[in-house]
């Protein structure tokens, strides 16, 4: 007669049976239990995008609930995140014309589920940022995709999570006319990309904050107004800024820039280039003309500097002060949580100044 199974044996057997049921092969984790899907949800979501590299061990794992992997799959990251009770999810993107056909849509969904099983992941973050006309075939196909994806993942991987990335405002931003209410109701929650808000500028070509305070919050008010539950909304904040070359820079800090049209608008932020927070703090602020300035209306910091060729630049970004103001709104409005694009915009070096700056950015995500 064999020995009775202890609690540890029972736990390991359950993990083995689950892996066999998922049909995904050999667990890459030292502890096979870590290949189990994360099924528990925390009260407050902190949604993190990882774009690759090995700095993830230095993230603030006391906060993180979900890591969306937009870089190469890293089984070590999956094991580590699971050891912290955090989900790791796929990135999902496909040309919408390919999933208008229901059979093709089902095939793609099944492929994503199989991939998540094989990699011991906990769901998918759908990041489709394509133009869609209202009531078009793509409009209905996208709504169906989210509903069917959620149903498939919840069935095949118990406790899994399906999320969808939406623009900062639901009112036809970037010509993305989606069924936002239907999408939000179908999936676990939507991640609101509250950044790149200067992508369509309809007045003078004078660009400002990446995520102006009042404009950002108005976007959430609009999502709630069209019937989306605040608990279905996660606020996305930028951990990067934009560096603009000024055609002219006035004494009252008005920076006029060249015209670059985007989806019908005469001016757009691609006239500048994106700069991660770590580069702003290490390279740009030290050589700025007056240090970090603060725009009271947009509630955002910016700096100005002169390049070696004599051109003036204005750099708009978010810092702990501006992010804390938005995080306070998350709590006040009862949103699902907060997150950022992306976690590797911070410095995880041994430099003491950088360590302090990085810790302050993570701390700013906590609603006060």
N, C-alpha and C positions, 0 to 999 in steps of 0.2 A: 504494500500500500504506500503511495507517494505521500510526501509531507504536505501539510496544509499550506496554502499560499498566505504569506504575510501581506500587510498593507502595501509595502514597497513592491512586492512581486505583482500584486493585483494592479497597481498603477502602471508598471512597465508592460504587463500583458495588455492592458487597455490601450496603451499607446501603440503597441505592436498591431493589435487588431484594427485600430483606426487607420494606421498607415497601410495595412493590407487592403482595407476597404477603400481607401483613397486611391490605391493602385499606383503609387508614385515611386516605388523603388526604395533604395537605401537612404536612410536619414543621414544627412551630413553633420548633424550635431553630436557632440561628445555625449550628451545626455539625450537619448531618443525621445524623452518626454517633450523636449522643446520643439519637436516636429508637429506636435498637436496644434490645431488651429486655436487662436485666441477667440474665445466666445463671449467673454464678459465685456460689457461696455462701462466706461467710467462716466461719472456725472458731467464732467467738463472735458471736451475734446480739444487736444492740442495736435494739430495735423501738420506734419512735417514733410517737405519734399526733399529727397536726397538725389543728387545728380551724379553720384559716383565718387570714387576716392575712398580714403580710409580714415577720414577725420570723424566719422560717425560715433566712434567710441567716446568722443569728448563732448557730444551733445548733452543737453540737460535731460537725462532719461527720467528724472523725477516727475517731469511734466508730460512727456510724449505719450500719446495714445495710439497714433497711427503714423507709419512711415510710408509714403508713396515713392516707389523706386522708379525714378526717371533716368537712371544710369544703368549700367550693366548689372545683371543679377549677381548678388553677392550672398552665397549661402551663409557666410560667417555673420553678415549683418542680420539675416533672418534669425539665426540661432540666438544672437545677442539680444535682439529686440524681443523675442519671445521670452527670454530669461527675465526681461523687465516687464512682462505683461503687455507689451505693445504689439499692435498689428503691423504686418508688412503687406502692402498691396501692390498689384500690378498697375502699370499705366496702360490704358486702353484708348487707342485712336485708330480710325479707319476712314477712308473717303466715304462720305455718305451715299454716293451713287452706288457703292458696292453692297449696301445693305438695304436698299429699297426693296429688293426681292426677298420675301420672307424666308425662303430656303437658304439663301446666301447669308442672311442675318443669323439664322439658327446655327449654321455651320461655324460662323465666326464666334458666336457666343460659346459654343461647345469647345472650340479651340482654346478660348481664354480660360474656361473652367478647367480643362485638362492641364493647361500650363500652370495654373495656380496650384492644382493638386500636386503636380510633379515637383514643384518648387516649394511646397509646404507653405503657401502663402494664404492670406486671410481675406482676400477679396480683390476688388479692382477699383481704380479711380479712372473714370472715363473723362478724357481730356480731348473733346472734339470742339474745335474753334473755327468752324467753317460757316460761310455765308448760307443762310437759309431764308427762303421766302415763306410768309405765312400761308398755311393751308396747302403748301406744295407737297409732292410725294416725299421729299426729304424731311419735311416738317413732321409728317405722320410717322415716317420710318424711324426718326430719331427718338420720338416718344415711345414707340413700340420697342426699340432697342433697349432703352433703359428699363422698361417694365419687364421685358423678357430676360434681360441680363440679371436683374435682381432676383427674379423667381428662380432662375437656374442656379445661381450661386448659393442662395439660401437653402435650396434643396440639396445640392451636391456637397456643400461644405457648411455644415451647421455652425451658426454663429458668425458666418462671414459677413463682410460689409461691402456695399456697393455705393459709390459716391460719384458725383458729377460736378465738373468745374463750370461755373457760369461767370459772365462778365460782371463788372461792378454795378451795373444797373440793368433792369429788365427791358428797358424801352428801346429796343432795336439797336443796341450798341454794336458797332462794327458790322451792321447789317445781319446780325445773328438774331433772326426772329424765331425763337424757339417757344415751345409750349412749356414755359418755365414752371407753371403750377403743376402740370401733369408730370413733368420730370421729377420735381421735388417730392411729390406725393408717392411716386413709384419707387424711389431709391431710399437709402437710409438717411442721407442728407446731401446738401449741395455745398461745395466750397466756392465762396464768392471771391473772385480774383480782383480785389480792390486795389489795383495798381495799373500802371500804364493808362491813367485816366486822361492823359493829354494826347492820346492817339488820334482823336478827332477834335480839332479846334476850329471853330466856325467864325471867330472874330479875328482880331489882329494876331499876327504870328509872334505872340509873347507868351512863352510857355512858362509854367510854374511847377508846383508840387506834383510829384508822382501820384500822390493820393491825398488831395486836399481834404481837410477835415469835414467841412460841411457837405461837400459834394459826395464824399464817401458815405457818410451817414444817411444822406438822402437816398442813396441807392438801396440801402437796407429797408428804409421806410417804404420805398416803392415795392420791394419784394413782399413785404408784409401786407401792404395795401392790396395787392392782387390775390391775396389769400394763402400765402405760404406761412406755415407755422414758424415762429422764430426758432424753435428747437430743431428745425430742418436747415438752419443757416449757420455755417461756420465762416467767420470773418478771415479773409486772407490779407495779410499785410506784406509790404515789400521790404526785404532786407538788402535792397540795392537802390541806386538813384540814377539820375541822368545828368550827363555832362554836356552842356550846350555851348557852342561857340557863338558869341554875340556879334551880330552885325553892328550893333551899337549898344552901349551900356550907360544909362543915365545915372545922375547923382543919386536919384531915389531908387536905384537898383532895378530899373526896368531893362530887361535884356531882350532885344528884338533879334529874331533868328530868320534864317532862310526858309522859303516855302517848300514843303515837301507834302504833296497831297496824299490822302489815305482814305479810301472808300468814300469818296465824295467830299470830304472836308479839305479845305485849302492848306491847312497846316497840321503837322503831326510830330510826335516825339521822336521818330526815327531820325530827325535832323540832328539829334544828339546821339550819344552812345551810352549804354548801360555800364554802371560802375558798381561793383560790390561794396558793401559797407566797409569791409576791412581795408580796401584800397583807398576809399575816401578818407578814412581816419589816419592811415599811415602815410599816404602819398600826397593827397590834395590839401587837407586841412593845414598841415605844417607849412605849405608854401602859399597859402591863401593870403589875400590882401588885408583882410580884417578879421580873420577867424570865423567861427560859426555864427551866422546871423539867424534871426528868427522872424518869420512872416506871421504877424498876428492874425490876419484874416484866414490864411490857409492852414495856420497852426502847423507849420513845417519848417525845418531848418534848411539853410542853403549856405554855400560859400562861393566866393568869387576869387579868381586868380588870373594871372597873365601868363600865357605860354611863351616859350623862347622866341616865337616869331612875332610877338607883340600883340596877339589877339587876346581879348578878354573872354573869360569863360564864367558861366554860372552853373553850379552843380546843386541840384535839388535832391533831397534824400529823406529818409525817415530815420529817427534815432529813438532812444528810450523815452524821451519826453513826448514825441508825437505819437508813438505807438501806445504809450500808457493812456493817453487821452482816448484813443480808439478802443483799447481794451476795457476802459471804464464803461463805454457804451455797450459793449458785449454783455456786461453784467446787468446794466440798467435795463436793456431791452430783452434780456433773457435768451440770448442766442445760444446755440449749441456749443460754441467754442471759438477758437482762434487758431490760426496757422500762418505759415509764411512761405514765400518763394524767395530764396530757398535756403536751407540750413547751412550750406557751404559758403554763403556770402560773408560769414564771420571768420575771424582768425582764431585758430586753435593752436597757435604757436606757444612757445614757452615765455614769450615776452610779457612782462608783468602788466604793461599798459594795455596790450591787446587782450590779455586775460580779463582785465577789469571791464573793458568795453564789451567783450563777448558776454560776460556774465550779466551785465546790465541789460543787454538786448534780450536775453532769455528771461530775465526777471520781469521785463516790461510786458511780457505776455500774460502775466497774472493780473486779472482785473482787480483794481483797488476800489 
